[in-house]
Amino acid sequence: MKTNPRFFPAASSRLLLAAAVGLASLFCAEGQEHAASPASGAPVIVQKTSFTEVTSRLDQGGSLFVYLSTEDWCKGLASQVDGWRGFAASLPMLGQQERTTINNVFNFATPFIKKSGIEDLTGVGMSGIAIGDGLHRVKVAAHHYPGKDAGFLWTCLGRAPHPLDGLKMLPAETGMAGFWDLDLGLLWGVIEETAKESDVAGAPEALRGFAADFKKNTGLEWQPLLASLGNQFGIILTLDPEKKVTIPMPPGAPMIVPEPGLVIAVRVNNDLLFDRIDLAFKESPQTTNSDQPGVRIRTMPLPMPLPVTLRPTVARAGDFLFLASTEVALQQVLDAQSGKKPGLLGNDEFKKLSQGISLEGNQFGYVANSFGETMRLVQMTLTRAMSAGGGPPADVMQKLMGVKSSRSFSVSSVDKEGWTMAANMSDQPATALLLPAVAAPIGVMAGMLLPALSKAKERAQSIQCVSDLKQIGVAARLWSLDHNDTFPPDFLSMTNELGSPRILICPAAKNATQAQTVTWQTLKLSDISYELVGPGGKDDPKTAGEVFVRCPIHGHVCLRDGSVQQGKGK
C-alpha cells in the first residue's frame, strides 16, 4: 500500500505533539502533585502549590472555603521590602532626620523579616460549615513545608500540641478566657540579634538602656526575669450572675451588668516575680496574707470610688503566678483547678461549644454566652447614649453594628507543617472575615463617647466639690456660734462640726481614693485639698462677701456667709 505523502507529515506531527505532552506531564508529575490530566481537557498546572496540604486541614461542603497560595508573595519578602527603601527615602518632603529614621527602619525590618519565617509561608486557607445547635465550625490553616520552621513565627507560639491544662483553671462563672504559648525569651533574643546585624546606630545600646531602665523602675533584672517565665500566659474574666454592678452612663441611664472578676495567669520557673510583687505589697499596711497549703496569697485593698470591687491579689500556686482583681476571683480559679468546685469543663454550654474540637494545642480562646450578652448590653447602651447626644437613632446604629450576643471556643496548634485553628462559634463563618468591619464602628463610637463620659465625670466631681465647700461653710458658722462669733483658725478645729474628714478632700484630687477610708487620726495636713483663705476673724456683715475657703482645682469658693460660688478665684 502506498503511503500518502500528505497524511504522513500530519500524523507525525500529531504523534510528536502527543509524545511531547506525555513527557511533559511525566516530568511535571514528578515535582507537582496537582497536575491535571490533559485528557480531561483541564489546563496543565505547572506551578507547585500547597493546595492539598492546606485544604486537607479544612472542612469542605460548607458556606465558606478559601485557599490562597502565598509562595510567590512571601518568597524573598525581605528583599522586596528593602527594595522600597530608595523610594521612601527620596520623598521630597522629608528632611535629613526623617530619611535617617526611614533608613534605620529598613535596616531593622529586613533581617527581622528573614528571621520571622514569613518567607516560608506557602499558603493559607479558611473554611466554615454548620454543625447544628446553632453552631458553625471555622477552620484556619497556615502552611510551610517540612523542615522550614526555623523562623520565630513557627516556634515562639509553641513547637508541638500539648494538653490544654489552662482549661482546668476556668471556673463555671467564666465569661471569657484565653491561654497561649509565648516564648518571650526567644523573641527578645531575635530582637537583640537583629539589632546587632541591622547597622542601626545605637540599637544595641538602646536595648541595654531599656534593660537598665526596667531594673531601675521595677527592681528586677530583665534577663533573669525572662528566664523565670515559663512561656505560657492566660487571662480569665468571670461574670457573677448573682451579683450586679451599676455603671453610671450619660444621660442618666445606668448600665447594670454582672460583677466582673479578672485573673491573669503566668507560668513561671521560680519565685522571682512573686517575691518582687510581695515586696511591693508589703509597703502597704493594709496588705493581708491568706496563705493556703501549697499556695501563697497576698491581697492589698484599694478603696476607690468605682462601681466594681478592686482588691489586687497576687498568688503563687504550682507552676503559675496569678494576678487577680480580687481574692474572690482568685479563689474561684484555685477551686476549679483543684477540683473543689465544678469548673467550666463540666458546664453544658462548654460541652456543646467544644464538640469535635481537640483539647490539645498551643492556644485556646473561650467566649461564653454571658459575655456575649454583656457586650450586647454595652453596645446597646452606647448606641442609646450616642442617640441621646444627638447622634443617629439607636435602632439604626444597632442594625448597622449587628448588635447581638455570640459564643465561641477555639483551639490553635503548631505542628511540623505550620499552624491550624479550629473553632466552634454561634456566628456565621463569614463573620470571622467581617469582624474588623464590625469592630470599627464600635471603636469610633466609643472614641466619640469617651470624651462625653470624661466630661460627665468631671461635672460630677465639680458638683461634689461644691457640696463639700457648702458643708465646710456651714461647719464654720456653727463653730463661730460656740466661739464668740469668731471663725475657726484652721480646718482641724472643726472636727466636731464636719463629722467626716472626707469632706476636706476634693473628689478630683490625686489622693481622692483615700477619702473613703481616711479618719481624723490618719488625716495629714498635706491631704487636705482646700485652702483656708481667711482664717479667724469676726463674723461681721461687712465681711460676709469675702472668700473663706477656696478649691484650687475647680476654683470654687465658699464665702463667709456660707454661700458657694462656682469657678471663682482661679
C-alpha positions as CSV (number, residue, x, y, z in Angstrom):
1,M,0.0,0.0,0.0
2,K,1.3,3.4,-0.9
3,T,1.9,6.0,1.7
4,N,0.0,9.2,1.3
5,P,2.8,11.8,1.4
6,R,0.4,14.5,2.7
7,F,-1.0,12.3,5.5
8,F,2.3,11.2,7.0
9,P,3.6,14.6,8.0
10,A,0.3,15.5,9.6
11,A,0.1,12.2,11.5
12,S,3.7,12.5,12.5
13,S,3.1,16.0,13.9
14,R,0.2,14.8,16.0
15,L,2.2,11.9,17.3
16,L,5.1,14.0,18.2
17,L,2.8,16.5,19.9
18,A,1.2,13.8,21.9
19,A,4.6,12.4,22.9
20,A,5.8,15.8,24.0
21,V,2.7,16.4,26.1
22,G,3.1,13.0,27.6
23,L,6.7,13.5,28.5
24,A,5.9,17.0,29.9
25,S,3.2,15.5,32.0
26,L,5.5,12.9,33.4
27,F,8.1,15.5,34.3
28,C,5.5,17.8,35.9
29,A,4.0,14.9,37.8
30,E,7.4,14.2,39.3
31,G,7.6,17.6,41.0
32,Q,3.9,18.6,41.0
33,E,1.1,16.7,42.8
34,H,-1.7,18.8,41.4
35,A,-1.1,18.5,37.6
36,A,-4.4,17.9,35.8
37,S,-4.6,15.2,33.1
38,P,-4.6,16.6,29.5
39,A,-7.3,14.0,28.7
40,S,-9.7,15.8,31.0
41,G,-9.5,19.0,29.0
42,A,-8.2,20.9,32.0
43,P,-5.1,23.0,31.8
44,V,-1.8,21.5,32.9
45,I,-0.8,23.0,36.3
46,V,2.9,23.5,36.3
47,Q,3.3,25.6,39.4
48,K,3.7,23.7,42.7
49,T,1.4,25.0,45.5
50,S,0.4,23.8,48.9
51,F,-3.3,23.4,47.9
52,T,-3.5,19.8,49.0
53,E,-1.6,20.4,52.3
54,V,-3.7,23.4,53.3
55,T,-7.2,22.2,52.1
56,S,-6.7,18.8,53.8
57,R,-6.9,20.7,57.1
58,L,-10.2,22.4,56.2
59,D,-13.8,21.2,56.0
60,Q,-15.4,21.0,52.6
61,G,-19.0,21.4,51.7
62,G,-19.8,24.4,53.9
63,S,-20.7,28.0,53.3
64,L,-17.1,29.2,53.3
65,F,-14.0,27.7,51.6
66,V,-10.9,29.8,50.8
67,Y,-7.4,28.9,49.7
68,L,-4.6,31.4,48.8
69,S,-1.2,30.4,47.7
70,T,1.4,32.8,49.2
71,E,4.6,31.4,48.0
72,D,5.2,34.0,45.3
73,W,4.3,36.8,47.6
74,C,6.3,35.7,50.6
75,K,9.4,34.2,49.0
76,G,12.1,36.9,49.1
77,L,9.8,39.3,51.0
78,A,12.7,40.8,52.9
79,S,14.3,41.8,49.6
80,Q,11.1,43.1,48.2
81,V,10.6,45.3,51.3
82,D,14.1,46.5,51.2
83,G,13.5,47.5,47.5
84,W,11.2,50.2,48.7
85,R,14.0,51.9,50.7
86,G,15.1,54.2,47.9
87,F,11.6,55.3,47.1
88,A,10.7,56.0,50.7
89,A,13.9,57.9,51.4
90,S,13.6,60.0,48.2
91,L,10.2,61.6,49.0
92,P,10.8,65.4,48.6
93,M,9.0,66.5,51.8
94,L,11.4,64.6,54.1
95,G,14.3,66.2,56.0
96,Q,17.6,64.5,56.7
97,Q,16.4,63.3,60.1
98,E,13.4,61.7,58.6
99,R,15.5,60.0,55.9
100,T,17.8,58.6,58.5
101,T,14.9,57.3,60.5
102,I,13.4,55.6,57.4
103,N,16.8,54.0,56.6
104,N,17.1,52.7,60.1
105,V,13.6,51.2,59.9
106,F,14.5,49.3,56.7
107,N,17.9,48.2,58.2
108,F,16.0,46.6,61.1
109,A,13.0,45.3,59.2
110,T,14.9,43.4,56.5
111,P,16.8,41.0,58.8
112,F,13.7,40.8,61.1
113,I,11.5,39.6,58.3
114,K,14.1,37.0,57.3
115,K,14.2,35.7,60.9
116,S,10.4,35.7,61.2
117,G,9.8,32.7,58.9
118,I,7.1,34.6,57.0
119,E,9.1,33.9,53.8
120,D,8.4,30.2,54.3
121,L,4.6,30.7,54.3
122,T,3.3,28.7,51.3
123,G,-0.4,29.1,51.7
124,V,-3.4,30.0,53.9
125,G,-6.9,28.6,54.0
126,M,-10.2,29.0,55.7
127,S,-13.5,27.0,55.8
128,G,-16.8,27.1,57.6
129,I,-19.6,24.6,58.0
130,A,-22.8,24.3,60.1
131,I,-22.6,21.6,62.8
132,G,-26.1,22.0,64.4
133,D,-27.3,23.5,67.7
134,G,-26.9,27.0,66.1
135,L,-23.2,26.5,65.8
136,H,-20.7,26.7,63.0
137,R,-17.2,25.3,62.8
138,V,-14.5,27.5,61.3
139,K,-11.0,26.3,60.5
140,V,-8.0,28.4,59.5
141,A,-4.6,27.0,58.4
142,A,-1.2,28.5,57.6
143,H,1.3,26.1,56.0
144,H,5.0,25.8,55.4
145,Y,6.9,22.8,54.0
146,P,8.5,20.3,56.4
147,G,11.9,21.5,57.7
148,K,11.0,25.1,57.0
149,D,10.1,26.0,60.6
150,A,13.3,27.9,61.7
151,G,11.5,31.3,61.8
152,F,10.3,32.6,65.2
153,L,6.7,32.7,63.9
154,W,6.7,28.9,63.9
155,T,8.5,28.5,67.2
156,C,7.6,31.3,69.7
157,L,4.0,30.2,69.8
158,G,4.8,26.6,70.7
159,R,6.5,23.8,68.9
160,A,4.0,20.9,69.4
161,P,0.5,20.5,70.7
162,H,0.1,19.6,74.4
163,P,-2.9,19.1,76.8
164,L,-4.6,22.5,77.4
165,D,-4.2,22.5,81.2
166,G,-5.4,26.1,81.4
167,L,-8.9,24.8,80.8
168,K,-8.9,23.2,84.2
169,M,-8.4,26.6,85.8
170,L,-11.6,28.1,84.4
171,P,-14.5,28.5,86.9
172,A,-18.1,27.8,85.9
173,E,-18.6,31.6,86.0
174,T,-16.1,32.2,83.2
175,G,-17.3,34.7,80.7
176,M,-14.2,34.9,78.6
177,A,-10.8,33.3,78.7
178,G,-7.7,32.7,76.6
179,F,-4.4,30.8,77.2
180,W,-1.4,30.8,74.8
181,D,2.1,29.6,74.5
182,L,4.6,32.5,74.0
183,D,8.4,32.3,74.3
184,L,9.3,35.9,75.2
185,G,12.9,35.0,75.8
186,L,13.1,33.7,72.2
187,L,11.5,36.9,70.8
188,W,13.9,39.1,72.8
189,G,16.8,37.1,71.6
190,V,15.7,37.7,68.0
191,I,15.3,41.4,68.6
192,E,18.8,41.6,70.2
193,E,20.4,39.7,67.3
194,T,18.6,41.8,64.7
195,A,19.7,45.0,66.4
196,K,23.4,43.8,66.2
197,E,23.0,42.9,62.5
198,S,20.9,45.9,61.4
199,D,23.6,48.6,61.3
200,V,21.2,50.8,63.1
201,A,23.3,53.3,65.1
202,G,22.7,52.9,68.8
203,A,20.3,50.0,68.6
204,P,22.2,47.6,70.9
205,E,22.8,50.5,73.3
206,A,19.1,51.3,73.3
207,L,18.2,47.8,74.2
208,R,20.7,47.8,77.0
209,G,19.3,51.1,78.1
210,F,15.8,49.6,78.2
211,A,17.0,46.8,80.4
212,A,18.7,49.3,82.8
213,D,15.5,51.4,83.0
214,F,13.5,48.3,83.6
215,K,15.7,47.4,86.6
216,K,15.5,51.0,87.9
217,N,11.7,51.1,87.7
218,T,10.9,47.6,88.9
219,G,14.0,46.4,90.8
220,L,14.2,43.3,88.5
221,E,17.0,42.3,86.1
222,W,15.5,41.9,82.6
223,Q,17.3,38.8,81.5
224,P,16.7,36.8,84.8
225,L,13.0,37.9,84.6
226,L,12.7,36.4,81.0
227,A,14.4,33.3,82.2
228,S,11.9,33.0,85.1
229,L,8.9,32.9,82.7
230,G,7.5,29.5,81.7
231,N,6.3,30.6,78.2
232,Q,2.6,30.3,78.9
233,F,0.1,33.0,79.7
234,G,-3.6,33.2,80.3
235,I,-6.4,35.6,81.1
236,I,-9.7,34.7,82.7
237,L,-12.7,37.1,83.0
238,T,-15.5,35.9,85.3
239,L,-19.0,37.3,85.4
240,D,-21.0,36.6,88.5
241,P,-24.7,36.4,87.6
242,E,-25.7,36.5,91.3
243,K,-24.0,40.0,91.8
244,K,-24.8,43.0,89.8
245,V,-22.9,46.3,89.5
246,T,-24.3,49.6,88.3
247,I,-22.2,51.7,85.9
248,P,-23.4,55.3,85.5
249,M,-23.9,56.3,81.9
250,P,-24.9,59.6,80.4
251,P,-27.6,60.9,80.2
252,G,-28.5,59.3,83.5
253,A,-29.4,55.8,82.2
254,P,-27.3,53.4,84.3
255,M,-26.0,50.1,82.9
256,I,-26.4,47.1,85.1
257,V,-24.1,44.2,84.4
258,P,-22.8,41.0,86.2
259,E,-19.9,41.8,88.5
260,P,-16.7,41.1,86.7
261,G,-13.5,39.5,88.1
262,L,-10.2,39.3,86.3
263,V,-7.3,36.8,86.7
264,I,-4.1,36.8,84.8
265,A,-2.1,33.5,84.9
266,V,1.7,33.4,84.1
267,R,3.6,30.1,84.1
268,V,6.9,30.7,86.0
269,N,10.0,28.7,86.7
270,N,10.7,30.3,90.1
271,D,9.5,32.8,92.7
272,L,11.4,35.8,91.3
273,L,8.3,37.7,90.1
274,F,6.1,36.8,93.1
275,D,8.8,37.9,95.6
276,R,9.1,41.2,93.9
277,I,5.4,41.9,93.9
278,D,5.2,40.6,97.5
279,L,7.8,43.2,98.5
280,A,5.8,46.0,96.9
281,F,2.6,44.8,98.6
282,K,4.3,44.9,102.0
283,E,4.7,48.6,101.6
284,S,1.0,49.0,102.3
285,P,0.0,48.2,105.9
286,Q,-3.4,47.1,104.7
287,T,-1.9,44.1,102.8
288,T,-3.2,40.8,104.1
289,N,-1.6,37.3,104.0
290,S,-4.0,34.5,103.4
291,D,-1.7,31.5,102.5
292,Q,-3.2,28.1,101.9
293,P,-1.4,24.7,101.7
294,G,0.8,25.0,98.7
295,V,-0.5,28.5,97.8
296,R,1.0,31.9,98.8
297,I,-1.6,34.7,98.6
298,R,-1.3,38.5,99.2
299,T,-4.1,41.0,98.9
300,M,-3.8,44.8,99.0
301,P,-7.2,46.6,99.3
302,L,-7.5,49.7,97.2
303,P,-10.6,51.7,98.3
304,M,-11.6,53.6,95.2
305,P,-14.9,55.3,94.1
306,L,-15.6,52.6,91.5
307,P,-18.8,50.6,90.8
308,V,-16.8,47.3,91.0
309,T,-14.7,45.9,93.8
310,L,-10.9,46.2,93.4
311,R,-8.6,44.3,95.8
312,P,-5.4,43.4,93.9
313,T,-4.3,39.9,94.8
314,V,-1.2,38.0,93.8
315,A,-0.7,34.3,94.4
316,R,1.9,31.6,93.7
317,A,0.4,28.1,93.2
318,G,2.1,25.2,91.5
319,D,3.8,26.3,88.3
320,F,1.7,29.5,88.0
321,L,1.8,33.1,89.2
322,F,-1.7,34.6,89.5
323,L,-2.6,38.3,89.4
324,A,-6.3,38.9,90.3
325,S,-8.6,41.8,90.7
326,T,-10.0,40.4,94.0
327,E,-9.2,37.4,96.2
328,V,-12.7,36.1,95.4
329,A,-11.9,35.9,91.7
330,L,-8.6,34.2,92.5
331,Q,-10.3,31.6,94.8
332,Q,-12.7,30.7,92.0
333,V,-9.8,29.8,89.8
334,L,-8.0,27.9,92.6
335,D,-11.1,25.9,93.4
336,A,-11.7,25.0,89.8
337,Q,-8.0,24.0,89.4
338,S,-8.0,21.8,92.5
339,G,-11.5,20.3,91.7
340,K,-13.0,21.7,94.9
341,K,-15.8,23.2,92.8
342,P,-17.1,22.3,89.4
343,G,-15.3,24.2,86.7
344,L,-16.1,25.1,83.1
345,L,-15.2,21.6,81.8
346,G,-18.4,20.3,83.3
347,N,-20.6,23.1,82.0
348,D,-23.2,22.1,79.4
349,E,-22.6,25.2,77.4
350,F,-18.9,24.4,77.1
351,K,-19.5,20.8,76.2
352,K,-21.7,21.9,73.3
353,L,-19.1,24.5,72.2
354,S,-16.2,22.1,72.4
355,Q,-17.7,19.2,70.5
356,G,-15.4,18.0,67.8
357,I,-12.6,20.3,68.9
358,S,-9.3,18.7,70.2
359,L,-8.4,19.7,73.8
360,E,-4.7,19.6,72.8
361,G,-3.0,22.5,71.2
362,N,-0.9,25.6,72.0
363,Q,-3.6,28.3,72.4
364,F,-7.3,28.4,73.2
365,G,-10.0,31.0,73.4
366,Y,-13.4,30.8,75.0
367,V,-16.3,33.3,74.9
368,A,-19.4,32.3,76.9
369,N,-23.0,33.4,76.1
370,S,-22.9,35.5,79.3
371,F,-20.0,37.6,77.9
372,G,-21.8,38.0,74.6
373,E,-24.9,39.1,76.3
374,T,-23.0,41.6,78.4
375,M,-21.2,43.0,75.4
376,R,-24.5,43.3,73.6
377,L,-25.9,45.3,76.5
378,V,-22.8,47.5,76.5
379,Q,-23.2,48.2,72.8
380,M,-26.9,48.9,73.0
381,T,-26.2,51.3,75.9
382,L,-23.6,53.1,73.9
383,T,-25.9,53.4,70.9
384,R,-28.6,54.8,73.1
385,A,-26.2,57.3,74.7
386,M,-24.9,58.4,71.3
387,S,-28.5,58.8,70.1
388,A,-29.4,60.9,73.2
389,G,-26.4,63.1,72.5
390,G,-27.6,64.0,69.0
391,G,-26.2,61.0,67.1
392,P,-28.1,58.6,64.8
393,P,-31.1,56.8,66.2
394,A,-30.3,53.9,68.4
395,D,-32.2,51.4,66.4
396,V,-30.3,52.4,63.2
397,M,-26.9,52.2,64.9
398,Q,-27.8,48.7,66.3
399,K,-28.8,47.5,62.8
400,L,-25.6,48.9,61.3
401,M,-23.5,47.3,64.0
402,G,-25.3,44.0,64.0
403,V,-25.6,44.1,67.8
404,K,-26.1,40.5,69.1
405,S,-24.6,38.1,71.6
406,S,-22.2,35.4,70.5
407,R,-20.2,32.4,71.9
408,S,-17.2,30.5,70.7
409,F,-14.4,28.1,71.6
410,S,-11.2,27.8,69.6
411,V,-8.0,25.8,69.7
412,S,-4.9,26.6,67.8
413,S,-2.0,24.2,67.2
414,V,1.6,24.4,65.9
415,D,3.0,21.3,64.1
416,K,5.8,20.4,61.7
417,E,3.9,22.0,58.8
418,G,2.5,25.1,60.2
419,W,-0.4,26.4,62.2
420,T,-4.1,25.3,62.4
421,M,-7.0,26.8,64.3
422,A,-10.4,25.1,64.8
423,A,-13.3,27.0,66.3
424,N,-17.0,26.4,67.1
425,M,-19.0,29.6,67.2
426,S,-22.5,30.9,67.1
427,D,-21.7,33.4,64.4
428,Q,-21.9,32.7,60.7
429,P,-18.4,31.7,59.3
430,A,-18.3,34.8,57.1
431,T,-18.5,36.8,60.3
432,A,-14.9,35.8,61.1
433,L,-13.9,37.7,58.0
434,L,-16.1,40.7,58.8
435,L,-15.1,41.2,62.4
436,P,-12.8,44.1,61.8
437,A,-15.6,45.9,59.9
438,V,-18.0,45.3,62.8
439,A,-15.4,46.4,65.4
440,A,-14.5,49.6,63.6
441,P,-17.9,51.4,64.3
442,I,-17.8,50.3,67.9
443,G,-14.3,51.8,68.3
444,V,-15.3,55.0,66.6
445,M,-18.4,55.3,68.7
446,A,-16.5,54.6,71.9
447,G,-13.9,57.2,70.9
448,M,-16.7,59.7,70.4
449,L,-18.4,58.8,73.7
450,L,-15.3,58.6,76.0
451,P,-14.9,62.4,76.0
452,A,-18.6,62.7,77.0
453,L,-18.1,60.2,79.8
454,S,-15.0,62.1,80.9
455,K,-16.9,65.4,81.0
456,A,-19.7,63.7,82.9
457,K,-17.2,62.5,85.5
458,E,-15.6,65.9,85.7
459,R,-19.0,67.5,86.2
460,A,-19.9,65.1,88.9
461,Q,-16.7,65.8,90.7
462,S,-17.3,69.5,90.4
463,I,-20.8,69.2,91.9
464,Q,-19.4,67.1,94.8
465,C,-16.7,69.8,95.4
466,V,-19.4,72.5,95.7
467,S,-21.2,70.3,98.2
468,D,-18.0,69.8,100.2
469,L,-17.5,73.6,100.3
470,K,-21.1,74.2,101.4
471,Q,-20.6,71.8,104.3
472,I,-17.4,73.4,105.3
473,G,-19.1,76.8,105.3
474,V,-22.0,75.6,107.4
475,A,-19.5,73.9,109.8
476,A,-17.5,77.2,110.1
477,R,-20.6,79.2,111.0
478,L,-21.7,76.6,113.6
479,W,-18.2,76.7,115.1
480,S,-18.4,80.5,115.3
481,L,-21.6,80.4,117.3
482,D,-19.7,78.4,120.0
483,H,-16.6,80.7,119.9
484,N,-17.8,84.3,120.4
485,D,-18.8,84.8,116.7
486,T,-15.2,84.1,115.6
487,F,-14.4,81.9,112.6
488,P,-12.1,78.9,113.0
489,P,-8.4,79.4,112.6
490,D,-7.9,76.1,110.7
491,F,-9.8,73.0,109.3
492,L,-8.9,70.7,112.2
493,S,-10.7,72.9,114.7
494,M,-14.0,71.9,113.1
495,T,-13.8,68.1,113.5
496,N,-17.0,68.0,115.6
497,E,-18.9,70.2,113.1
498,L,-17.6,68.5,109.9
499,G,-18.2,64.9,111.1
500,S,-16.1,63.2,108.4
501,P,-12.6,64.2,107.2
502,R,-13.6,63.1,103.7
503,I,-15.2,66.5,103.2
504,L,-11.8,68.1,103.2
505,I,-10.6,66.1,100.2
506,C,-11.8,67.2,96.8
507,P,-13.1,64.3,94.6
508,A,-10.8,65.5,91.8
509,A,-7.7,65.5,93.9
510,K,-4.9,63.0,93.3
511,N,-5.4,61.5,96.7
512,A,-9.2,61.3,96.4
513,T,-9.1,57.5,96.6
514,Q,-8.1,57.6,100.2
515,A,-11.0,59.8,101.1
516,Q,-13.2,56.7,101.6
517,T,-11.0,55.3,104.4
518,V,-9.4,58.4,105.9
519,T,-10.0,59.1,109.6
520,W,-9.2,62.1,111.8
521,Q,-6.3,60.1,113.3
522,T,-4.8,59.3,109.9
523,L,-5.5,62.6,108.1
524,K,-2.5,64.8,107.4
525,L,-2.5,68.5,106.7
526,S,-1.0,67.7,103.2
527,D,-4.0,65.5,102.5
528,I,-6.4,68.5,102.7
529,S,-7.4,69.7,99.2
530,Y,-8.9,73.1,100.1
531,E,-7.3,76.4,101.0
532,L,-8.4,78.4,104.1
533,V,-8.1,81.9,102.6
534,G,-9.4,83.9,105.6
535,P,-8.9,82.0,108.8
536,G,-10.2,83.5,112.1
537,G,-11.8,86.9,112.2
538,K,-15.2,88.0,113.5
539,D,-18.5,87.2,111.9
540,D,-19.2,90.7,110.6
541,P,-21.9,91.6,107.9
542,K,-19.3,93.8,106.3
543,T,-17.0,90.9,105.5
544,A,-19.8,88.4,104.7
545,G,-18.9,88.5,101.0
546,E,-15.2,87.7,101.5
547,V,-13.8,84.4,100.5
548,F,-13.3,82.0,103.4
549,V,-12.4,78.7,101.6
550,R,-11.2,78.0,98.1
551,C,-10.7,74.9,95.9
552,P,-7.5,75.3,93.9
553,I,-8.6,72.5,91.5
554,H,-12.1,73.8,90.4
555,G,-11.8,77.4,91.5
556,H,-15.0,77.2,93.6
557,V,-15.1,79.4,96.7
558,C,-17.1,79.5,99.9
559,L,-17.8,82.9,101.3
560,R,-18.0,83.9,105.0
561,D,-21.8,84.0,104.8
562,G,-21.8,80.2,103.9
563,S,-22.7,80.6,100.2
564,V,-20.7,78.9,97.5
565,Q,-19.8,80.4,94.1
566,Q,-18.6,78.2,91.3
567,G,-15.4,78.8,89.3
568,K,-14.4,81.9,91.2
569,G,-10.9,82.8,92.4
570,K,-8.9,80.8,89.9
